[in-house]
């Protein structure tokens, strides 16, 4: 007959470390991803440009008076800024 090997019983009592008991999990290494510095500047520039174009469109300062194309350019710039802001780390 084959001899059965039993695993040692886990320690119990006050001398058991928190890591051994499972109350504290071991820290894992997390890679830190960081966006390049120019991405933050690009986000702010897109926001500012979009607001500027929309404001000038409603003030009728741009050539051609008010135009829906100016509004689309401003909104496109704002959405581009929001898209980049979601990718920023």
N, CA, C and O atoms as a printed pandas DataFrame, in Angstrom:
     atom_number atom_name residue_name chain_id  residue_number  x_coord  y_coord  z_coord
0              1         N          UNK        A               1    0.812   -1.166    0.000
1              2        CA          UNK        A               1    0.000    0.000    0.000
2              3         C          UNK        A               1    0.872    1.252    0.000
3              4         O          UNK        A               1    1.922    1.299    0.640
4              5         N          UNK        A               2    0.407    2.271   -0.738
5              6        CA          UNK        A               2    1.149    3.534   -0.796
6              7         C          UNK        A               2    0.879    4.333    0.461
7              8         O          UNK        A               2   -0.240    4.374    0.973
8              9         N          UNK        A               3    1.911    4.952    0.933
9             10        CA          UNK        A               3    1.782    5.757    2.127
10            11         C          UNK        A               3    1.225    7.126    1.751
11            12         O          UNK        A               3    1.703    7.761    0.810
12            13         N          UNK        A               4    0.239    7.566    2.471
13            14        CA          UNK        A               4   -0.397    8.847    2.183
14            15         C          UNK        A               4    0.373    9.958    2.902
15            16         O          UNK        A               4    0.635    9.884    4.103
16            17         N          UNK        A               5    0.727   10.997    2.122
17            18        CA          UNK        A               5    1.458   12.127    2.691
18            19         C          UNK        A               5    0.452   13.219    3.023
19            20         O          UNK        A               5   -0.282   13.692    2.155
20            21         N          UNK        A               6    0.429   13.605    4.268
21            22        CA          UNK        A               6   -0.498   14.651    4.690
22            23         C          UNK        A               6    0.239   15.972    4.754
23            24         O          UNK        A               6    1.401   16.044    5.155
24            25         N          UNK        A               7   -0.475   17.022    4.346
25            26        CA          UNK        A               7    0.131   18.351    4.418
26            27         C          UNK        A               7    0.119   18.808    5.878
27            28         O          UNK        A               7   -0.766   18.434    6.648
28            29         N          UNK        A               8    1.097   19.609    6.243
29            30        CA          UNK        A               8    1.144   20.077    7.629
30            31         C          UNK        A               8   -0.062   20.957    7.939
31            32         O          UNK        A               8   -0.557   21.681    7.075
32            33         N          UNK        A               9   -0.515   20.887    9.154
33            34        CA          UNK        A               9   -1.656   21.696    9.564
34            35         C          UNK        A               9   -1.224   23.169    9.630
35            36         O          UNK        A               9   -0.103   23.487   10.027
36            37         N          UNK        A              10   -2.122   24.033    9.241
37            38        CA          UNK        A              10   -1.756   25.455    9.315
38            39         C          UNK        A              10   -1.620   25.889   10.762
39            40         O          UNK        A              10   -2.257   25.344   11.664
40            41         N          UNK        A              11   -0.781   26.874   10.952
41            42        CA          UNK        A              11   -0.600   27.405   12.302
42            43         C          UNK        A              11   -1.879   28.082   12.747
43            44         O          UNK        A              11   -2.636   28.615   11.936
44            45         N          UNK        A              12   -2.104   28.053   14.027
45            46        CA          UNK        A              12   -3.265   28.724   14.570
46            47         C          UNK        A              12   -2.849   29.408   15.860
47            48         O          UNK        A              12   -1.890   29.007   16.520
48            49         N          UNK        A              13   -3.578   30.430   16.196
49            50        CA          UNK        A              13   -3.315   31.096   17.456
50            51         C          UNK        A              13   -2.774   32.497   17.252
51            52         O          UNK        A              13   -2.776   33.041   16.148
52            53         N          UNK        A              14   -2.315   33.057   18.349
53            54        CA          UNK        A              14   -1.903   34.447   18.319
54            55         C          UNK        A              14   -0.548   34.654   17.654
55            56         O          UNK        A              14   -0.192   35.797   17.365
56            57         N          UNK        A              15    0.207   33.622   17.405
57            58        CA          UNK        A              15    1.530   33.775   16.824
58            59         C          UNK        A              15    1.516   33.645   15.299
59            60         O          UNK        A              15    2.577   33.610   14.676
60            61         N          UNK        A              16    0.352   33.574   14.702
61            62        CA          UNK        A              16    0.222   33.467   13.258
62            63         C          UNK        A              16    0.279   34.871   12.650
63            64         O          UNK        A              16   -0.475   35.758   13.052
64            65         N          UNK        A              17    1.167   35.064   11.692
65            66        CA          UNK        A              17    1.295   36.395   11.092
66            67         C          UNK        A              17    0.069   36.702   10.228
67            68         O          UNK        A              17   -0.564   35.784    9.707
68            69         N          UNK        A              18   -0.267   37.978   10.074
69            70        CA          UNK        A              18   -1.447   38.347    9.270
70            71         C          UNK        A              18   -1.332   37.888    7.819
71            72         O          UNK        A              18   -2.342   37.549    7.202
72            73         N          UNK        A              19   -0.120   37.871    7.265
73            74        CA          UNK        A              19    0.050   37.420    5.881
74            75         C          UNK        A              19   -0.218   35.934    5.763
75            76         O          UNK        A              19   -0.833   35.492    4.793
76            77         N          UNK        A              20    0.239   35.147    6.749
77            78        CA          UNK        A              20    0.017   33.705    6.716
78            79         C          UNK        A              20   -1.460   33.359    6.904
79            80         O          UNK        A              20   -1.943   32.381    6.332
80            81         N          UNK        A              21   -2.166   34.139    7.686
81            82        CA          UNK        A              21   -3.569   33.836    7.929
82            83         C          UNK        A              21   -4.468   34.292    6.788
83            84         O          UNK        A              21   -5.624   33.879    6.706
84            85         N          UNK        A              22   -3.947   35.139    5.908
85            86        CA          UNK        A              22   -4.751   35.589    4.778
86            87         C          UNK        A              22   -5.490   36.878    5.030
87            88         O          UNK        A              22   -6.265   37.318    4.181
88            89         N          UNK        A              23   -5.270   37.497    6.177
89            90        CA          UNK        A              23   -5.937   38.761    6.454
90            91         C          UNK        A              23   -5.319   39.903    5.661
91            92         O          UNK        A              23   -6.000   40.877    5.343
92            93         N          UNK        A              24   -4.072   39.793    5.350
93            94        CA          UNK        A              24   -3.385   40.807    4.559
94            95         C          UNK        A              24   -2.897   40.141    3.283
95            96         O          UNK        A              24   -2.193   39.132    3.322
96            97         N          UNK        A              25   -3.279   40.714    2.163
97            98        CA          UNK        A              25   -2.815   40.152    0.898
98            99         C          UNK        A              25   -1.490   40.786    0.519
99           100         O          UNK        A              25   -1.193   41.918    0.900
100          101         N          UNK        A              26   -0.715   40.054   -0.223
101          102        CA          UNK        A              26    0.588   40.563   -0.632
102          103         C          UNK        A              26    0.410   41.631   -1.685
103          104         O          UNK        A              26   -0.495   41.552   -2.516
104          105         N          UNK        A              27    1.282   42.639   -1.652
105          106        CA          UNK        A              27    1.200   43.715   -2.624
106          107         C          UNK        A              27    1.683   43.217   -3.971
107          108         O          UNK        A              27    2.639   42.448   -4.068
108          109         N          UNK        A              28    1.000   43.674   -5.005
109          110        CA          UNK        A              28    1.424   43.311   -6.346
110          111         C          UNK        A              28    2.016   44.535   -7.029
111          112         O          UNK        A              28    1.661   45.670   -6.711
112          113         N          UNK        A              29    2.894   44.302   -7.941
113          114        CA          UNK        A              29    3.546   45.388   -8.651
114          115         C          UNK        A              29    2.606   45.909   -9.730
115          116         O          UNK        A              29    2.086   45.142  -10.541
116          117         N          UNK        A              30    2.398   47.212   -9.730
117          118        CA          UNK        A              30    1.507   47.832  -10.695
118          119         C          UNK        A              30    2.348   48.734  -11.594
119          120         O          UNK        A              30    3.110   49.576  -11.118
120          121         N          UNK        A              31    2.194   48.540  -12.895
121          122        CA          UNK        A              31    2.911   49.390  -13.824
122          123         C          UNK        A              31    2.231   50.753  -13.866
123          124         O          UNK        A              31    1.007   50.842  -13.964
124          125         N          UNK        A              32    3.018   51.795  -13.793
125          126        CA          UNK        A              32    2.437   53.130  -13.849
126          127         C          UNK        A              32    2.568   53.650  -15.275
127          128         O          UNK        A              32    3.670   53.805  -15.801
128          129         N          UNK        A              33    1.430   53.912  -15.880
129          130        CA          UNK        A              33    1.400   54.493  -17.211
130          131         C          UNK        A              33    1.218   55.990  -17.054
131          132         O          UNK        A              33    0.387   56.444  -16.267
132          133         N          UNK        A              34    1.984   56.744  -17.792
133          134        CA          UNK        A              34    1.887   58.186  -17.677
134          135         C          UNK        A              34    1.865   58.783  -19.072
135          136         O          UNK        A              34    2.681   58.433  -19.924
136          137         N          UNK        A              35    0.933   59.680  -19.293
137          138        CA          UNK        A              35    0.827   60.332  -20.586
138          139         C          UNK        A              35    1.947   61.349  -20.737
139          140         O          UNK        A              35    2.517   61.825  -19.755
140          141         N          UNK        A              36    2.249   61.669  -21.990
141          142        CA          UNK        A              36    3.280   62.667  -22.231
142          143         C          UNK        A              36    2.776   64.052  -21.844
143          144         O          UNK        A              36    1.570   64.277  -21.737
144          145         N          UNK        A              37    3.693   64.962  -21.640
145          146        CA          UNK        A              37    3.351   66.287  -21.113
146          147         C          UNK        A              37    2.527   67.108  -22.100
147          148         O          UNK        A              37    1.704   67.925  -21.686
148          149         N          UNK        A              38    2.736   66.902  -23.392
149          150        CA          UNK        A              38    2.028   67.738  -24.363
150          151         C          UNK        A              38    0.548   67.388  -24.479
151          152         O          UNK        A              38   -0.223   68.165  -25.042
152          153         N          UNK        A              39    0.142   66.243  -23.962
153          154        CA          UNK        A              39   -1.265   65.859  -24.056
154          155         C          UNK        A              39   -2.154   66.770  -23.205
155          156         O          UNK        A              39   -3.251   67.131  -23.629
156          157         N          UNK        A              40   -1.694   67.139  -22.022
157          158        CA          UNK        A              40   -2.463   68.055  -21.180
158          159         C          UNK        A              40   -2.613   69.423  -21.819
159          160         O          UNK        A              40   -3.669   70.049  -21.727
160          161         N          UNK        A              41   -1.559   69.880  -22.464
161          162        CA          UNK        A              41   -1.609   71.172  -23.156
162          163         C          UNK        A              41   -2.572   71.096  -24.333
163          164         O          UNK        A              41   -3.328   72.037  -24.574
164          165         N          UNK        A              42   -2.552   69.987  -25.067
165          166        CA          UNK        A              42   -3.454   69.817  -26.210
166          167         C          UNK        A              42   -4.910   69.803  -25.766
167          168         O          UNK        A              42   -5.772   70.348  -26.455
168          169         N          UNK        A              43   -5.190   69.190  -24.629
169          170        CA          UNK        A              43   -6.562   69.163  -24.107
170          171         C          UNK        A              43   -7.046   70.577  -23.827
171          172         O          UNK        A              43   -8.140   70.961  -24.240
172          173         N          UNK        A              44   -6.228   71.346  -23.125
173          174        CA          UNK        A              44   -6.619   72.719  -22.797
174          175         C          UNK        A              44   -6.755   73.585  -24.046
175          176         O          UNK        A              44   -7.650   74.427  -24.116
176          177         N          UNK        A              45   -5.880   73.390  -25.032
177          178        CA          UNK        A              45   -5.973   74.164  -26.269
178          179         C          UNK        A              45   -7.250   73.837  -27.037
179          180         O          UNK        A              45   -7.890   74.735  -27.584
180          181         N          UNK        A              46   -7.622   72.568  -27.083
181          182        CA          UNK        A              46   -8.857   72.196  -27.784
182          183         C          UNK        A              46  -10.085   72.770  -27.091
183          184         O          UNK        A              46  -11.002   73.255  -27.754
184          185         N          UNK        A              47  -10.111   72.718  -25.770
185          186        CA          UNK        A              47  -11.225   73.317  -25.028
186          187         C          UNK        A              47  -11.312   74.820  -25.290
187          188         O          UNK        A              47  -12.387   75.340  -25.590
188          189         N          UNK        A              48  -10.187   75.512  -25.176
189          190        CA          UNK        A              48  -10.174   76.963  -25.361
190          191         C          UNK        A              48  -10.562   77.341  -26.791
191          192         O          UNK        A              48  -11.345   78.269  -26.995
192          193         N          UNK        A              49  -10.023   76.630  -27.777
193          194        CA          UNK        A              49  -10.345   76.929  -29.172
194          195         C          UNK        A              49  -11.828   76.706  -29.444
195          196         O          UNK        A              49  -12.466   77.531  -30.099
196          197         N          UNK        A              50  -12.379   75.610  -28.954
197          198        CA          UNK        A              50  -13.794   75.328  -29.167
198          199         C          UNK        A              50  -14.695   76.389  -28.559
199          200         O          UNK        A              50  -15.636   76.856  -29.201
200          201         N          UNK        A              51  -14.408   76.766  -27.324
201          202        CA          UNK        A              51  -15.209   77.816  -26.678
202          203         C          UNK        A              51  -15.054   79.156  -27.385
203          204         O          UNK        A              51  -16.016   79.913  -27.512
204          205         N          UNK        A              52  -13.842   79.446  -27.843
205          206        CA          UNK        A              52  -13.561   80.704  -28.530
206          207         C          UNK        A              52  -14.337   80.787  -29.850
207          208         O          UNK        A              52  -14.938   81.819  -30.149
208          209         N          UNK        A              53  -14.325   79.728  -30.623
209          210        CA          UNK        A              53  -15.028   79.719  -31.915
210          211         C          UNK        A              53  -16.529   79.826  -31.710
211          212         O          UNK        A              53  -17.200   80.562  -32.434
212          213         N          UNK        A              54  -17.065   79.106  -30.738
213          214        CA          UNK        A              54  -18.510   79.167  -30.487
214          215         C          UNK        A              54  -18.914   80.553  -30.001
215          216         O          UNK        A              54  -19.939   81.083  -30.430
216          217         N          UNK        A              55  -18.120   81.147  -29.109
217          218        CA          UNK        A              55  -18.437   82.492  -28.615
218          219         C          UNK        A              55  -18.376   83.523  -29.736
219          220         O          UNK        A              55  -19.257   84.378  -29.833
220          221         N          UNK        A              56  -17.345   83.457  -30.587
221          222        CA          UNK        A              56  -17.240   84.412  -31.692
222          223         C          UNK        A              56  -18.351   84.199  -32.718
223          224         O          UNK        A              56  -18.794   85.157  -33.352
224          225         N          UNK        A              57  -18.803   82.969  -32.888
225          226        CA          UNK        A              57  -19.912   82.697  -33.801
226          227         C          UNK        A              57  -21.184   83.377  -33.318
227          228         O          UNK        A              57  -21.896   83.992  -34.112
228          229         N          UNK        A              58  -21.475   83.274  -32.038
229          230        CA          UNK        A              58  -22.694   83.887  -31.520
230          231         C          UNK        A              58  -22.590   85.402  -31.388
231          232         O          UNK        A              58  -23.610   86.090  -31.363
232          233         N          UNK        A              59  -21.377   85.926  -31.303
233          234        CA          UNK        A              59  -21.192   87.384  -31.303
234          235         C          UNK        A              59  -21.169   87.950  -32.718
235          236         O          UNK        A              59  -21.072   89.165  -32.891
236          237         N          UNK        A              60  -21.255   87.099  -33.724
237          238        CA          UNK        A              60  -21.269   87.452  -35.145
238          239         C          UNK        A              60  -20.019   88.218  -35.547
239          240         O          UNK        A              60  -20.100   89.180  -36.310
240          241         N          UNK        A              61  -18.880   87.807  -35.048
241          242        CA          UNK        A              61  -17.607   88.442  -35.359
242          243         C          UNK        A              61  -16.911   87.729  -36.516
243          244         O          UNK        A              61  -16.144   88.355  -37.248
244          245         N          UNK        A              62  -17.155   86.471  -36.690
245          246        CA          UNK        A              62  -16.496   85.680  -37.726
246          247         C          UNK        A              62  -17.056   86.036  -39.103
247          248         O          UNK        A              62  -18.212   86.445  -39.218
248          249         N          UNK        A              63  -16.246   85.883  -40.140
249          250        CA          UNK        A              63  -16.737   86.204  -41.487
250          251         C          UNK        A              63  -17.882   85.273  -41.897
251          252         O          UNK        A              63  -17.859   84.080  -41.592
252          253         N          UNK        A              64  -18.865   85.817  -42.580
253          254        CA          UNK        A              64  -20.006   85.021  -43.005
254          255         C          UNK        A              64  -21.116   85.027  -41.974
255          256         O          UNK        A              64  -22.043   84.222  -42.061
256          257         N          UNK        A              65  -21.039   85.927  -40.991
257          258        CA          UNK        A              65  -22.027   86.035  -39.929
258          259         C          UNK        A              65  -22.120   84.707  -39.172
259          260         O          UNK        A              65  -21.124   83.990  -39.067
260          261         N          UNK        A              66  -23.290   84.374  -38.649
261          262        CA          UNK        A              66  -23.409   83.116  -37.913
262          263         C          UNK        A              66  -23.553   81.974  -38.914
263          264         O          UNK        A              66  -24.261   82.084  -39.915
264          265         N          UNK        A              67  -22.875   80.895  -38.621
265          266        CA          UNK        A              67  -22.909   79.749  -39.520
266          267         C          UNK        A              67  -22.907   78.468  -38.691
267          268         O          UNK        A              67  -22.220   78.384  -37.674
268          269         N          UNK        A              68  -23.665   77.487  -39.120
269          270        CA          UNK        A              68  -23.640   76.223  -38.383
270          271         C          UNK        A              68  -22.287   75.518  -38.499
271          272         O          UNK        A              68  -21.953   74.682  -37.660
272          273         N          UNK        A              69  -21.522   75.842  -39.512
273          274        CA          UNK        A              69  -20.208   75.216  -39.677
274          275         C          UNK        A              69  -19.248   75.652  -38.582
275          276         O          UNK        A              69  -18.445   74.854  -38.099
276          277         N          UNK        A              70  -19.328   76.919  -38.191
277          278        CA          UNK        A              70  -18.494   77.380  -37.075
278          279         C          UNK        A              70  -18.875   76.650  -35.783
279          280         O          UNK        A              70  -18.020   76.286  -34.976
280          281         N          UNK        A              71  -20.168   76.453  -35.619
281          282        CA          UNK        A              71  -20.635   75.731  -34.435
282          283         C          UNK        A              71  -20.126   74.288  -34.440
283          284         O          UNK        A              71  -19.722   73.763  -33.402
284          285         N          UNK        A              72  -20.148   73.654  -35.610
285          286        CA          UNK        A              72  -19.648   72.280  -35.710
286          287         C          UNK        A              72  -18.146   72.205  -35.451
287          288         O          UNK        A              72  -17.666   71.259  -34.825
288          289         N          UNK        A              73  -17.406   73.200  -35.934
289          290        CA          UNK        A              73  -15.962   73.221  -35.680
290          291         C          UNK        A              73  -15.697   73.378  -34.180
291          292         O          UNK        A              73  -14.834   72.695  -33.630
292          293         N          UNK        A              74  -16.429   74.266  -33.524
293          294        CA          UNK        A              74  -16.262   74.468  -32.086
294          295         C          UNK        A              74  -16.641   73.238  -31.285
295          296         O          UNK        A              74  -15.924   72.847  -30.363
296          297         N          UNK        A              75  -17.765   72.625  -31.632
297          298        CA          UNK        A              75  -18.188   71.418  -30.918
298          299         C          UNK        A              75  -17.243   70.254  -31.178
299          300         O          UNK        A              75  -16.962   69.465  -30.275
300          301         N          UNK        A              76  -16.752   70.145  -32.407
301          302        CA          UNK        A              76  -15.779   69.097  -32.725
302          303         C          UNK        A              76  -14.511   69.259  -31.911
303          304         O          UNK        A              76  -13.924   68.279  -31.452
304          305         N          UNK        A              77  -14.092   70.509  -31.734
305          306        CA          UNK        A              77  -12.910   70.772  -30.921
306          307         C          UNK        A              77  -13.154   70.405  -29.452
307          308         O          UNK        A              77  -12.287   69.828  -28.796
308          309         N          UNK        A              78  -14.328   70.744  -28.952
309          310        CA          UNK        A              78  -14.661   70.393  -27.564
310          311         C          UNK        A              78  -14.723   68.877  -27.373
311          312         O          UNK        A              78  -14.202   68.359  -26.385
312          313         N          UNK        A              79  -15.346   68.170  -28.296
313          314        CA          UNK        A              79  -15.422   66.715  -28.196
314          315         C          UNK        A              79  -14.044   66.080  -28.310
315          316         O          UNK        A              79  -13.753   65.086  -27.645
316          317         N          UNK        A              80  -13.186   66.665  -29.168
317          318        CA          UNK        A              80  -11.812   66.170  -29.256
318          319         C          UNK        A              80  -11.072   66.345  -27.941
319          320         O          UNK        A              80  -10.306   65.471  -27.536
320          321         N          UNK        A              81  -11.297   67.471  -27.271
321          322        CA          UNK        A              81  -10.692   67.698  -25.961
322          323         C          UNK        A              81  -11.190   66.713  -24.927
323          324         O          UNK        A              81  -10.412   66.217  -24.112
324          325         N          UNK        A              82  -12.496   66.424  -24.952
325          326        CA          UNK        A              82  -13.045   65.440  -24.018
326          327         C          UNK        A              82  -12.500   64.043  -24.296
327          328         O          UNK        A              82  -12.235   63.279  -23.367
328          329         N          UNK        A              83  -12.333   63.709  -25.581
329          330        CA          UNK        A              83  -11.796   62.401  -25.929
330          331         C          UNK        A              83  -10.365   62.263  -25.405
331          332         O          UNK        A              83  -10.014   61.238  -24.821
332          333         N          UNK        A              84   -9.546   63.284  -25.611
333          334        CA          UNK        A              84   -8.176   63.227  -25.115
334          335         C          UNK        A              84   -8.146   63.197  -23.587
335          336         O          UNK        A              84   -7.275   62.564  -22.988
336          337         N          UNK        A              85   -9.099   63.884  -22.964
337          338        CA          UNK        A              85   -9.124   63.898  -21.495
338          339         C          UNK        A              85   -9.439   62.519  -20.928
339          340         O          UNK        A              85   -8.990   62.189  -19.830
340          341         N          UNK        A              86  -10.201   61.713  -21.654
341          342        CA          UNK        A              86  -10.489   60.372  -21.168
342          343         C          UNK        A              86   -9.275   59.456  -21.312
343          344         O          UNK        A              86   -9.183   58.449  -20.609
344          345         N          UNK        A              87   -8.355   59.780  -22.197
345          346        CA          UNK        A              87   -7.148   58.968  -22.397
346          347         C          UNK        A              87   -5.986   59.440  -21.536
347          348         O          UNK        A              87   -4.954   58.772  -21.477
348          349         N          UNK        A              88   -6.134   60.579  -20.869
349          350        CA          UNK        A              88   -5.058   61.167  -20.084
350          351         C          UNK        A              88   -4.854   60.388  -18.789
351          352         O          UNK        A              88   -5.813   60.061  -18.089
352          353         N          UNK        A              89   -3.583   60.094  -18.478
353          354        CA          UNK        A              89   -3.278   59.368  -17.235
354          355         C          UNK        A              89   -2.222   60.084  -16.472
355          356         O          UNK        A              89   -1.825   59.634  -15.396
